Amino acid sequence: MTADFYLEGGLAPLACEHCGARVRVKKASAMQTSVQWTRAAVSECAEFTGGQPNALVATCVKLRDSIERAARCGELRAG
């Protein structure tokens, strides 16, 4: 397996249903979710507006709701 597989493999595009910010998401399991934010998504996110993006920023609750809905509807699959 290559480094690209571990960094990019399984990531799917997803738009937040609240603000439309587009991120990439991977559901490794029902309990584990990885979200890859872009600068554009951070600037579009209503919860992050005005903040500086960094690895310590808690997730956006509305995006988390969008991810959970997509998983329930089968748009995102764990594994």
HELIX and SHEET records of a PDB file:
HELIX    1   1 ALA A    3  GLU A    8  1                                   6    
HELIX    2   2 ARG A   39  GLU A   44  1                                   6    
HELIX    3   3 VAL A   61  ARG A   72  1                                  12    
SHEET    1   A 3 ALA A  12  ALA A  15  0                                        
SHEET    2   A 3 ARG A  22  LYS A  27 -1                                        
SHEET    3   A 3 THR A  33  GLN A  36 -1                                        
END                                                                             
